[in-house]
Amino acid sequence: MLAVAAAAGALLVLLSGRYGYVTDELYFLAAGKYYLDWGYMDQQPLVPLLAWVLDAAFPGRLVVFRLPAVLVTVLGVVVTALITRELGGDRRAQTLAAAAYPLSPWLLLSGHWLAAATMEPAQWATVIWLLVRWVRLHRQGLHRDRLLLAAGLVVALAVQTKFQIVVLCVALLVSLLAVGPRALLSRPLLWVGAGVALITAVPTLVWQAANDWPALDMGTVVDGESSRLLFLPNVLLYSGIAVGSVFCGYGLWWLLRAPGHRFLGWTVAAVALFYLAASGRANYLAGLYALLFAAAAVGLQQRRERRGVHRWRRLPWPAYLLSAVLPLALLPIYPLPLLARHPEFPNFPRLYETGWPELARTVADTYHSLPAEVRRRTAVVGESYYTTGALDVHGRELGLPRAYSPHRGYWFFGAPPDQATAMLYVGNAQPLAPYFGTGRELATVHSDLGLLNLAQGDTVTFYEGPKVPWSVLWPKIRTM
């Protein structure tokens, strides 16, 4: 298990410095560095704060910036093995479950980025491990209630990452009430931990209330971007094309039939049904992969022990090798010059991790080409949160002023001042054009390497003659 964890960690560290910041990293870094607050529309304060601290201590060092993502991915591998052990798994079962974790395309790829969605699976897995360990010890007549307090502290940390941990907690509570063990709910330290989590969430909840609960608006955005028909197929795809998807199905089946662990199976089912009904993203269930992988490995062990047949003992490893193809292909393993020569070659990180310095440079050159008097009254506005994050992270180093955007969480960072009577708009959609008298395109973003990415082809348009002040316009132009 430790060899699997070390190999996954080493791979991610080796690839951490390749390409550049991903879209969400730009947003988190800008949010933490320039707009640190108790809450945000789409995330909570932990990752923006972490991004700001790491960048302040090691500016521009991607390997260090992404180290927390590597560590939580390694932690996920270890906790998966620990859950397997608590469920009764031997060394082989622990290794099988642990090896399935980094073969999940979502878990390995997200381990390359410092993002809230990267932190969440390990947090969920740790909470589940602590509860499963408490249940096992309780059956042996041992009361280790400090495990429940520790679970509450992990939940408190997870609440500052994303609100989705609340769904897991509610599903666990309902499942424990339905099928037990109900003794867990009578332990005082469980509720002390829950109280700590609630208290630490108060500032974020106050921010949400003061801003009319924008997290609910984010739920509407996710609903519009997701498909209920593809939800469960994508959950299985994200878990792994061979081992992961089989383990998810078999692990759930084993949990629902295992005496003493049925509450975990019903918890998985409840979380899945909730996000299916709410049209959530498939990666919202990634926090349950560790449990399902562990349960499947234990189920296979018990099946092997009952039948006493070992002739298929080596069969899993070809399946593991097959499962490794997709997650490895998704990582930034290809040299950028190779991708530049073959733009038709599909590469996920290339699309989201390249082109942002070129975008900032194009906008900065355009901005500095304006007369000084015009620059003083010109606001820089980005079409999307990731475009604007790139302008804030890379553009300020090139002399650009702060950037604004009406898109999602960036809208809450504020509007340009009313004294800004001109605008340099970055993006292809032009929703603000009707609110200005004149506009002309000044530049188009091109990558030096000719790579296909989100920034490629973005236009830089100069607008003058606002028809209404920004303070009046801003509440009307919020985009999702």
C-alpha positions in Angstrom: 0.0 0.0 0.0 2.8 2.4 0.9 4.5 1.6 -2.4 1.2 2.5 -4.3 0.9 5.7 -2.3 4.5 6.7 -2.9 4.3 5.9 -6.6 1.1 8.0 -7.1 2.7 10.9 -5.1 6.0 10.8 -7.0 4.2 10.8 -10.3 2.1 13.8 -9.4 5.1 15.7 -8.0 7.0 15.0 -11.2 4.2 16.4 -13.3 3.3 19.3 -11.0 5.4 21.9 -12.8 4.3 21.0 -16.3 2.1 23.5 -18.2 0.6 26.2 -16.0 -2.2 27.0 -13.6 -5.5 25.4 -14.4 -8.6 27.6 -14.6 -9.8 27.0 -11.1 -6.4 27.5 -9.7 -6.2 30.9 -11.2 -9.6 31.7 -9.7 -8.7 30.4 -6.2 -5.3 32.2 -6.3 -6.9 35.5 -7.3 -9.7 35.1 -4.7 -7.2 34.4 -1.9 -4.6 36.9 -2.9 -6.9 39.9 -3.7 -10.4 39.1 -2.5 -10.1 37.0 0.6 -13.4 36.7 2.4 -15.4 34.5 4.7 -17.4 33.0 1.8 -17.7 32.7 -2.0 -20.6 31.9 -4.3 -19.1 28.6 -5.5 -16.6 27.5 -2.9 -15.6 28.2 0.7 -12.5 30.0 2.1 -10.1 27.2 2.8 -8.6 26.6 -0.7 -8.3 30.4 -1.6 -6.6 31.0 1.7 -4.2 28.0 1.1 -3.5 29.2 -2.4 -2.6 32.7 -1.2 -0.3 31.4 1.6 1.6 29.1 -0.8 2.0 31.7 -3.5 3.2 34.3 -0.9 5.8 31.9 0.5 6.8 30.4 -2.9 5.7 32.7 -5.7 5.2 31.1 -9.0 6.4 27.6 -7.8 3.9 25.3 -9.2 5.4 22.2 -7.6 5.0 23.7 -4.1 1.6 25.3 -5.0 0.2 21.8 -5.9 1.9 19.9 -3.1 -1.3 19.9 -0.9 -3.1 18.3 -3.8 -0.5 15.6 -4.0 -0.6 15.0 -0.3 -4.4 14.6 -0.1 -4.3 12.2 -3.0 -1.6 10.1 -1.2 -3.7 10.4 2.0 -6.7 9.0 0.0 -4.7 6.0 -1.0 -3.7 5.3 2.6 -7.2 5.9 4.1 -8.6 3.5 1.5 -6.4 0.8 2.8 -7.3 1.7 6.4 -11.0 1.4 5.6 -10.3 -2.0 4.0 -8.6 -3.1 7.2 -11.4 -2.0 9.4 -13.9 -3.9 7.2 -11.8 -7.1 7.7 -9.5 -6.9 4.7 -6.2 -8.7 4.7 -3.0 -7.3 3.2 -3.9 -8.3 -0.3 -7.4 -6.7 0.0 -5.8 -3.5 1.3 -3.4 -3.4 -1.6 -6.1 -4.1 -4.2 -8.3 -1.3 -2.8 -5.4 1.2 -2.4 -4.2 0.6 -6.0 -7.7 1.2 -7.3 -7.7 4.8 -5.8 -5.1 6.4 -8.1 -6.4 4.5 -11.1 -9.6 6.6 -10.8 -9.3 9.1 -13.7 -11.0 11.8 -11.6 -8.9 11.2 -8.4 -5.6 11.1 -10.2 -6.2 14.0 -12.5 -7.6 16.2 -9.7 -4.5 15.3 -7.6 -2.6 17.4 -10.2 -4.5 20.6 -9.2 -5.0 22.7 -6.1 -8.8 22.9 -6.0 -11.6 22.3 -3.6 -12.8 19.3 -5.5 -9.3 17.8 -5.0 -9.5 18.1 -1.2 -13.0 16.7 -0.8 -12.6 13.0 -1.5 -9.9 12.5 1.1 -11.9 14.4 3.6 -15.0 12.2 3.0 -12.8 9.1 3.2 -11.3 10.1 6.5 -14.7 10.8 8.1 -15.9 7.4 6.9 -12.7 5.6 8.2 -13.1 7.2 11.6 -16.7 6.1 11.9 -16.0 2.5 10.6 -13.2 2.2 13.1 -15.4 3.3 16.0 -18.1 0.8 15.0 -15.5 -2.1 14.9 -14.1 -1.2 18.3 -17.5 -0.7 19.7 -18.5 -4.3 18.8 -15.4 -5.5 20.6 -16.6 -3.6 23.7 -14.1 -0.8 23.4 -15.3 2.9 23.4 -13.0 5.2 21.5 -15.2 8.2 21.3 -12.3 10.5 20.5 -12.6 9.0 17.0 -16.0 10.6 16.7 -14.6 14.0 17.9 -11.9 13.6 15.3 -14.5 13.0 12.6 -16.3 16.2 13.7 -13.1 18.1 13.3 -12.6 16.7 9.8 -16.1 17.7 9.0 -15.3 21.2 10.2 -12.4 21.4 7.8 -14.5 20.0 5.0 -17.2 22.6 5.5 -14.6 25.3 4.9 -13.8 23.5 1.6 -17.2 22.7 0.1 -20.7 22.4 1.5 -21.2 18.9 0.0 -19.9 17.3 3.2 -23.3 18.2 4.7 -25.0 15.8 2.3 -22.7 13.0 3.5 -23.5 13.8 7.2 -27.2 13.9 6.7 -27.1 10.6 4.7 -25.1 9.0 7.5 -27.5 10.2 10.2 -30.6 8.9 8.3 -28.9 5.6 7.6 -27.8 5.1 11.2 -31.3 5.9 12.4 -32.8 3.4 9.9 -30.5 0.4 10.3 -28.1 1.2 13.1 -25.8 1.0 15.0 -27.8 3.6 16.8 -25.5 3.5 19.8 -23.1 5.8 17.8 -25.7 8.5 17.9 -25.8 8.5 21.7 -22.2 9.3 22.2 -21.7 12.9 23.5 -18.4 13.5 21.7 -20.1 12.9 18.3 -22.3 15.9 19.0 -19.4 17.9 20.4 -17.7 17.4 17.1 -20.8 18.3 15.2 -21.1 21.5 17.3 -17.5 22.4 16.4 -18.2 22.0 12.7 -21.3 24.2 13.0 -19.6 26.9 14.9 -16.7 27.1 12.4 -19.2 27.3 9.6 -21.0 30.4 11.1 -18.9 33.1 9.4 -19.5 31.4 6.0 -23.2 31.0 6.7 -23.4 34.7 7.7 -21.7 35.6 4.4 -24.1 33.5 2.4 -27.1 35.0 4.2 -25.8 38.6 3.6 -25.4 37.8 -0.1 -28.8 36.1 -0.6 -27.4 32.6 -0.5 -25.5 32.5 -3.8 -24.6 28.8 -3.1 -28.2 28.0 -4.2 -27.6 29.9 -7.4 -24.5 27.7 -8.0 -26.8 24.7 -7.6 -28.9 26.0 -10.5 -25.7 26.5 -12.6 -24.6 22.9 -12.0 -28.1 21.7 -12.8 -27.9 23.4 -16.1 -24.5 21.9 -16.9 -25.3 18.4 -15.9 -27.4 15.5 -17.3 -29.3 13.1 -15.0 -29.2 10.4 -17.7 -25.4 10.6 -17.8 -24.9 11.0 -14.0 -24.4 7.4 -13.0 -22.5 6.4 -16.1 -20.1 9.3 -15.5 -19.8 8.3 -11.8 -18.5 4.9 -13.0 -16.3 6.4 -15.7 -14.7 8.8 -13.2 -14.0 5.8 -10.8 -12.1 3.8 -13.5 -12.9 2.1 -16.7 -12.2 -1.4 -15.5 -11.4 -1.8 -11.8 -13.0 1.3 -10.4 -16.4 0.8 -12.0 -16.6 -2.9 -11.1 -15.5 -2.1 -7.6 -18.2 0.6 -7.2 -21.0 -1.8 -8.1 -19.7 -4.8 -6.2 -18.7 -2.7 -3.2 -22.2 -1.2 -2.9 -23.8 -4.7 -3.2 -21.5 -6.0 -0.5 -22.2 -3.1 1.9 -25.9 -3.5 1.6 -25.6 -7.2 2.5 -22.9 -7.0 5.1 -24.1 -7.3 8.8 -23.1 -4.3 10.7 -22.2 -2.2 7.7 -25.5 -1.8 6.0 -25.7 1.8 7.1 -22.7 2.5 4.9 -24.4 1.0 1.9 -27.6 3.0 2.5 -25.4 6.1 2.9 -23.9 5.6 -0.5 -27.3 5.0 -2.0 -28.8 8.1 -0.3 -26.0 10.4 -1.5 -26.2 9.0 -5.0 -30.0 9.4 -5.2 -29.8 13.0 -3.8 -27.3 14.1 -6.4 -29.2 12.2 -9.1 -32.4 14.1 -8.2 -30.5 17.4 -7.8 -28.7 16.9 -11.1 -25.3 17.2 -9.4 -21.9 16.6 -11.0 -20.5 13.1 -11.2 -17.4 14.0 -9.2 -19.6 14.8 -6.2 -19.6 11.1 -5.5 -15.8 10.7 -5.7 -15.6 11.0 -1.9 -17.3 7.6 -1.7 -14.9 5.8 -4.0 -12.5 4.9 -1.1 -15.3 3.2 0.8 -16.6 1.3 -2.3 -13.1 0.2 -3.3 -12.5 -1.1 0.2 -15.8 -2.9 0.4 -15.3 -4.6 -3.0 -11.8 -5.8 -2.0 -13.1 -7.3 1.2 -16.0 -8.9 -0.6 -13.6 -10.5 -3.1 -11.4 -11.7 -0.2 -14.4 -13.4 1.5 -15.5 -14.9 -1.7 -12.0 -16.3 -2.2 -11.8 -17.6 1.3 -15.2 -19.4 1.0 -14.3 -21.1 -2.2 -10.7 -21.8 -1.5 -9.8 -21.2 -5.1 -6.6 -19.3 -6.0 -6.2 -20.0 -9.7 -7.5 -16.5 -10.5 -5.2 -14.9 -8.0 -3.2 -13.0 -10.7 -6.2 -12.0 -12.8 -6.8 -8.5 -11.2 -3.4 -7.1 -12.3 -4.1 -7.1 -16.1 -7.3 -5.2 -15.2 -5.3 -2.8 -13.2 -2.9 -2.2 -16.1 -5.9 -1.6 -18.4 -7.4 0.9 -15.9 -4.1 2.8 -15.8 -4.3 3.9 -19.4 -7.0 6.6 -19.1 -5.8 8.3 -15.9 -2.3 8.5 -17.2 -3.3 9.8 -20.6 -5.3 12.6 -18.9 -2.2 13.9 -17.1 0.2 16.5 -18.7 2.7 13.9 -19.8 3.2 15.2 -23.3 5.8 17.9 -24.2 4.1 21.1 -25.3 6.2 21.3 -28.6 4.8 17.9 -29.5 1.2 19.1 -28.9 2.0 22.3 -30.9 3.0 20.2 -33.9 -0.2 18.1 -33.5 -3.0 20.4 -32.4 -5.5 17.6 -33.3 -4.1 15.4 -30.5 -6.7 15.4 -27.7 -5.2 16.5 -24.4 -7.3 17.7 -21.5 -4.7 19.6 -19.4 -3.6 21.4 -22.6 -7.0 22.9 -23.0 -7.3 24.3 -19.5 -3.6 24.8 -18.4 -2.1 26.6 -21.3 -2.6 30.0 -23.0 -3.2 32.1 -19.9 0.2 34.0 -19.8 -0.3 34.7 -23.6 -3.8 36.1 -22.8 -2.5 38.3 -20.1 0.4 39.5 -22.3 -2.0 40.4 -25.2 -4.3 42.3 -22.9 -1.4 44.1 -21.2 0.1 45.2 -24.5 -3.2 46.4 -25.7 -3.8 48.3 -22.4 -0.4 50.0 -22.5 -1.0 51.0 -26.1 -3.8 53.3 -25.0 -3.0 56.9 -24.3 -2.2 57.6 -20.6 -5.4 59.7 -20.0 -7.5 56.9 -21.5 -5.8 54.2 -19.4 -6.6 56.1 -16.2 -10.3 55.8 -16.9 -10.3 52.3 -18.4 -11.6 49.2 -16.5 -10.4 45.7 -17.6 -13.3 43.3 -17.6 -13.2 39.5 -18.4 -16.0 37.4 -19.8 -15.5 34.5 -17.4 -14.1 33.8 -14.0 -11.1 31.9 -15.4 -10.3 34.6 -18.0 -10.5 37.2 -15.2 -8.5 35.0 -12.8 -5.7 34.8 -15.4 -5.7 38.6 -15.8 -5.5 39.1 -12.1 -2.8 36.5 -11.5 -0.6 37.1 -14.6 -1.7 40.5 -15.7 -0.9 42.5 -12.6 2.8 41.4 -13.0 2.6 43.1 -16.5 1.2 46.4 -15.2 -2.5 45.7 -15.6 -4.9 47.1 -13.1 -7.3 44.7 -11.2 -9.7 42.9 -13.4 -13.5 42.7 -13.0 -16.1 40.2 -14.3 -19.8 39.8 -14.0 -19.4 36.0 -14.1 -20.3 33.8 -11.1 -18.2 34.3 -8.1 -16.2 37.2 -9.6 -19.4 39.3 -9.7 -19.2 39.4 -5.9 -15.7 40.9 -5.9 -17.3 44.2 -6.9 -17.9 46.5 -9.9 -15.6 49.0 -11.6 -15.8 52.5 -10.2 -18.2 54.9 -11.9 -15.2 57.0 -12.9 -14.2 54.2 -15.4 -15.9 55.6 -18.5 -14.0 53.1 -20.8 -13.7 49.4 -20.8 -11.2 46.8 -22.2 -13.3 43.7 -22.5 -11.7 40.3 -22.9 -13.8 37.5 -24.4 -15.8 36.5 -27.5 -19.3 37.0 -26.1 -20.2 40.7 -25.9 -23.0 41.0 -23.3 -22.0 44.5 -22.3 -22.0 46.0 -25.8 -25.6 47.4 -25.6 -24.5 49.5 -22.5 -21.8 51.4 -24.3 -21.9 53.9 -27.1 -18.9 52.7 -29.2 -16.7 49.6 -29.4 -13.9 48.4 -31.5 -11.8 45.2 -31.5 -8.1 45.9 -30.8 -6.5 42.5 -30.5 -7.0 38.7 -30.6 -5.2 36.2 -28.3 -2.9 33.7 -30.0 -0.6 31.2 -28.2 3.0 31.3 -29.2 2.9 27.5 -29.6 -0.3 27.5 -31.6 -2.0 25.3 -29.0 -5.7 24.7 -28.8 -6.8 26.1 -25.4 -9.6 28.1 -23.8 -7.7 31.4 -24.2 -7.0 30.9 -27.9 -9.0 33.3 -30.1 -10.3 35.5 -27.3 -10.8 39.1 -28.5 -9.9 42.3 -26.7 -12.5 45.0 -27.4 -12.3 48.6 -26.3 -15.6 50.3 -25.3 -16.4 54.0 -24.6 -19.4 56.1 -23.7 -21.2 54.2 -21.0 -25.0 54.7 -21.0 -25.4 54.1 -17.3 -22.9 54.2 -14.4 -21.3 50.9 -13.3 -23.0 51.1 -9.9 -26.4 51.0 -11.7 -25.3 48.5 -14.4 -23.6 45.9 -12.2 -26.7 44.4 -10.5 -28.2 43.8 -14.0 -25.4 42.0 -15.7 -24.5 39.1 -13.4 -23.8 36.0 -15.6 -23.7 32.3 -14.7 
